Amino acid sequence: MENNRFEIPVTVKSATAGPNQLLRSAREASDYLLNSWPGKRTPKHREALQACHDALAGDKPAMSARRAFIAAAREVNVFVSDKAPA
């Protein structure tokens, strides 16, 4: 099994008006980038998507994908938290 889980999940705003989403892995972050992304597909978005794919392929650590995802999420104001849920 691939090791693409984030040590600490990332919380982002949901694409719907529902509750925030908790992303626990590079796979979940990639799915959000592809299917729920609310903003433009900027260079940071593309970098985050590539970092997630690299983590899924085992070429880069999941932490790299997490960092790239957070940078992209901040850019479009969907980032909520990178702290462990209470």
Buried (B, 14 or more C-beta within 10 A) or exposed (E): EEEBBBEEBBBBBBEEEEEEBBBBBBBBBBBBBEEBBEEEEEEBBEBBBBBBBBBBEEEBBBBBBBBBBBBBBEBBEBBBBBEEEE
